[in-house]
Structure formats: C-alpha cells, structure tokens
Amino acid sequence: VQLVESGGGLVQPGGSLRLSCATSGFTFSSAAMSWARQTPGKGLEWVSHIYTDGSTDYADFVQGRFTISRDNTKDTVYLQMNSLKPEDTAVYYCAIKGFGVGSPGTQVTVFS
C-alpha cells in the first residue's frame, strides 16, 4: 500500500490550497479515505472522511471551508482547503479510514 500526498505550501490567511493523495496497492474504490493533520502542539487530528458512496464527514473546525473528494478512476483523494487560517498550519496526511497514518504527509503553512 502506498499513499503519497502533494499540494502543500505557503499561503496567506484567506487563501486556498488543494491537496492530493495518490494511492496504489489496494482497491481504492472499496476503501473509505481520510485526511488528518498533525501539529506539534495538538498531535494528530482527523479532518475529513469520504466513504465509498461519496458521503463525507468533516471536523467542526473545517466544516464549510474544506471539501474532500475522490476520483476512483485515478485512485486519488483530494482536499480542497479554502479560507485558510493560521491555525490550519500542519502536516496533512491521507489514510485509509480505520488505519493509522504512515505516509510522508505534506506541509501546509498559513502565515501573514
């Protein structure tokens, strides 16, 4: 199983980024997927989940700002992040829902 995140970077408050997670080694279309983030002060937080039927869940702190999606033809899950805040600064990881984080992650830094 491989999960490789990309799309992180530096952005000003209010800005947007789109994260991608390319996957391989398992049947992507049969797996619920998740995004999580980690900061030194807060540890790992689950951000969003997307299920095989396309339904989604969001943490309260990103509700209305972030959108998770998936493309089963590309075995890829995305996280569109809008209205970014400094407190969104973290390393973002994707994972198969129910499994731990084990991929490299991508750094998102929101600064003035």
Secondary structure as UniProt FT lines:
FT   STRAND          2..6
FT   STRAND          9..11
FT   TURN            13..14
FT   STRAND          17..24
FT   HELIX           28..30
FT   STRAND          33..39
FT   TURN            40..42
FT   STRAND          43..50
FT   TURN            52..53
FT   STRAND          56..58
FT   TURN            60..65
FT   STRAND          66..71
FT   TURN            72..75
FT   STRAND          76..81
FT   HELIX           86..88
FT   STRAND          90..96
FT   TURN            97..98
FT   STRAND          106..110
//
